[in-house]
Amino acid sequence: MARHDVSRPRPLISFYGDLVKVAGKTTRIGGGADSAGTEGRGGGRQGGAKAAAERDHETQAVRDRALAAMDRAYAPYSKFYVGAALLGTDGSITEACNVENAAFPAGTCAERAALASAIARGVRTFRLLAIATSAGEPTPPCGMCRQALIEFCPELEIVSVTRSGKGTRFRLSELLPNAFSPRSLDRSTD
């Protein structure tokens, strides 16, 4: 059985603590006074522009990690390769890929794999999810992944990209309105 070719070039990314170097540009991810941004706090136009530029670098780093994870996906049956990267509110990035199995229900989506890995590392709140797929058009997470993610971050921003550079953005609460959540289990009576 042929395995997915992972010899394609991957984005060049280096990590140094909370600094990320993507294609020669270094940026700070999360934490630190400079990375918090000043938008909405009287920082003015220049502060807002700086915060927007930092968010763009941050988003690009997360997207690149999702694309790199997609290259490592194991999808010999569907040939639908997916990588996901979750940006925690602590600035950490956790990536994963989909892993298929001949017993189809035993497969794992990239988004849930990234979520489980982040939780195992102690990260439970998130700012951004990047999804990279081999599809021709950007793909939202499946219903099961939406349900798993909403438990931890209902207002999660999702960026979905393709290898060809197409992309779109979603808000998790818009993809799964009226979600079943921990509040749904409240057994108290009024």
C-alpha positions as CSV (number, residue, x, y, z in Angstrom):
1,M,0.0,0.0,0.0
2,A,1.4,3.4,-1.0
3,R,1.8,6.0,1.7
4,H,1.1,9.7,1.3
5,D,4.1,11.4,-0.2
6,V,5.5,13.7,2.5
7,S,8.6,14.8,0.6
8,R,6.9,18.0,-0.7
9,P,8.6,21.2,0.6
10,R,7.1,22.5,3.9
11,P,7.0,26.1,5.1
12,L,10.2,27.2,6.9
13,I,9.2,27.8,10.5
14,S,11.4,28.1,13.6
15,F,10.3,28.4,17.2
16,Y,12.2,30.1,19.9
17,G,10.1,30.3,23.1
18,D,7.3,32.7,22.3
19,L,9.1,33.9,19.1
20,V,8.2,32.4,15.7
21,K,10.2,32.9,12.6
22,V,8.3,32.4,9.4
23,A,10.0,32.8,6.1
24,G,12.7,35.0,7.7
25,K,10.3,37.2,9.6
26,T,10.3,36.9,13.4
27,T,7.2,37.7,15.5
28,R,6.2,37.2,19.1
29,I,3.2,34.9,19.7
30,G,1.0,35.6,22.6
31,G,2.0,37.0,26.0
32,G,4.2,40.0,26.5
33,A,3.1,43.6,26.6
34,D,3.9,44.3,23.0
35,S,1.9,41.5,21.6
36,A,-1.3,42.4,23.5
37,G,-2.2,45.1,21.1
38,T,-3.8,48.5,21.9
39,E,-6.8,48.4,19.7
40,G,-9.9,49.5,21.6
41,R,-7.9,50.8,24.5
42,G,-7.1,54.3,23.2
43,G,-4.0,53.2,21.4
44,G,-5.0,55.2,18.4
45,R,-4.5,54.5,14.8
46,Q,-0.8,53.5,15.0
47,G,-1.4,51.1,17.9
48,G,-4.3,49.5,16.1
49,A,-2.2,49.1,12.9
50,K,0.6,47.5,15.0
51,A,-1.9,45.1,16.6
52,A,-3.4,44.2,13.2
53,A,0.1,43.5,11.8
54,E,0.9,41.2,14.8
55,R,-2.4,39.4,14.3
56,D,-1.6,38.9,10.6
57,H,1.8,37.4,11.5
58,E,0.2,35.3,14.2
59,T,-2.4,34.0,11.8
60,Q,0.2,33.3,9.1
61,A,2.2,31.2,11.6
62,V,-0.8,29.2,12.6
63,R,-1.8,28.7,8.9
64,D,1.7,27.6,8.1
65,R,1.7,25.0,10.9
66,A,-1.7,23.7,9.7
67,L,-0.3,23.4,6.1
68,A,2.8,21.5,7.4
69,A,0.6,19.2,9.4
70,M,-1.5,18.5,6.3
71,D,1.6,17.2,4.6
72,R,1.9,14.5,7.3
73,A,-1.8,13.4,7.2
74,Y,-2.5,9.7,6.8
75,A,-5.5,9.5,4.4
76,P,-4.9,6.5,2.1
77,Y,-8.7,5.8,1.7
78,S,-10.3,9.2,1.1
79,K,-7.2,11.0,-0.1
80,F,-8.6,14.0,1.8
81,Y,-5.5,15.4,3.6
82,V,-6.2,17.7,6.5
83,G,-3.9,19.6,8.9
84,A,-5.1,21.7,11.9
85,A,-3.3,24.1,14.2
86,L,-4.8,25.6,17.4
87,L,-3.5,28.9,18.8
88,G,-4.0,28.8,22.6
89,T,-4.6,32.0,24.6
90,D,-1.2,31.3,26.2
91,G,0.4,31.8,22.7
92,S,1.1,28.1,22.1
93,I,0.4,26.4,18.8
94,T,-0.7,22.8,18.7
95,E,-0.9,21.1,15.4
96,A,-2.2,17.7,14.2
97,C,-3.4,15.9,11.1
98,N,-6.2,13.5,10.2
99,V,-5.4,9.8,10.6
100,E,-7.6,7.4,8.7
101,N,-8.1,3.7,9.5
102,A,-9.4,0.8,7.5
103,A,-12.2,0.5,10.1
104,F,-13.5,3.9,9.1
105,P,-15.1,5.0,12.5
106,A,-11.7,4.6,14.1
107,G,-10.2,7.5,12.1
108,T,-9.5,10.8,13.7
109,C,-10.0,14.3,12.4
110,A,-7.1,16.8,12.5
111,E,-9.2,19.3,14.5
112,R,-10.1,16.9,17.3
113,A,-6.5,15.5,17.3
114,A,-5.1,19.1,17.8
115,L,-7.7,19.8,20.5
116,A,-6.9,16.6,22.4
117,S,-3.1,17.3,22.1
118,A,-3.5,20.8,23.4
119,I,-5.7,19.7,26.3
120,A,-3.1,17.1,27.2
121,R,-0.5,19.9,27.3
122,G,-2.8,21.9,29.7
123,V,-4.1,24.4,27.2
124,R,-7.9,24.8,27.4
125,T,-8.7,28.2,25.9
126,F,-8.1,29.1,22.3
127,R,-8.0,32.1,20.0
128,L,-7.7,30.7,16.5
129,L,-8.0,27.4,14.6
130,A,-6.4,27.1,11.2
131,I,-7.5,24.2,9.0
132,A,-5.6,23.3,5.8
133,T,-7.0,20.8,3.4
134,S,-6.3,19.2,0.0
135,A,-9.7,20.3,-1.2
136,G,-10.2,22.8,-4.0
137,E,-12.2,25.1,-1.7
138,P,-11.7,26.0,2.0
139,T,-13.4,23.5,4.2
140,P,-15.1,24.1,7.6
141,P,-14.7,21.6,10.4
142,C,-17.1,18.6,10.4
143,G,-20.0,18.5,12.8
144,M,-18.3,16.3,15.3
145,C,-15.3,18.6,15.4
146,R,-17.5,21.6,15.8
147,Q,-19.2,20.0,18.8
148,A,-15.8,19.1,20.4
149,L,-14.4,22.6,19.9
150,I,-17.5,24.5,21.2
151,E,-17.0,22.9,24.6
152,F,-13.8,25.0,25.0
153,C,-14.2,28.1,22.9
154,P,-17.7,29.0,21.4
155,E,-16.4,32.2,19.8
156,L,-13.3,30.6,18.3
157,E,-12.1,32.2,15.0
158,I,-11.5,29.6,12.3
159,V,-9.4,30.2,9.2
160,S,-9.6,27.5,6.5
161,V,-7.1,27.4,3.7
162,T,-6.2,25.3,0.7
163,R,-2.7,24.5,-0.7
164,S,-3.5,26.8,-3.7
165,G,-4.0,29.8,-1.3
166,K,-7.7,30.1,-1.2
167,G,-9.0,30.9,2.3
168,T,-12.0,31.9,4.3
169,R,-12.9,32.7,7.9
170,F,-15.7,31.4,10.2
171,R,-16.8,31.9,13.7
172,L,-17.5,28.6,15.5
173,S,-20.7,29.9,17.0
174,E,-22.0,30.7,13.5
175,L,-21.1,27.2,12.3
176,L,-22.9,25.6,15.2
177,P,-25.7,27.8,16.4
178,N,-27.7,26.7,19.5
179,A,-25.0,24.2,20.4
180,F,-25.3,21.6,23.0
181,S,-22.9,22.8,25.6
182,P,-22.0,22.3,29.3
183,R,-24.9,24.6,30.2
184,S,-27.2,22.1,28.5
185,L,-26.4,19.6,31.3
186,D,-27.5,22.0,34.0
187,R,-29.9,19.9,36.1
188,S,-30.9,22.6,38.6
189,T,-34.5,23.7,38.6
190,D,-35.8,27.2,39.1
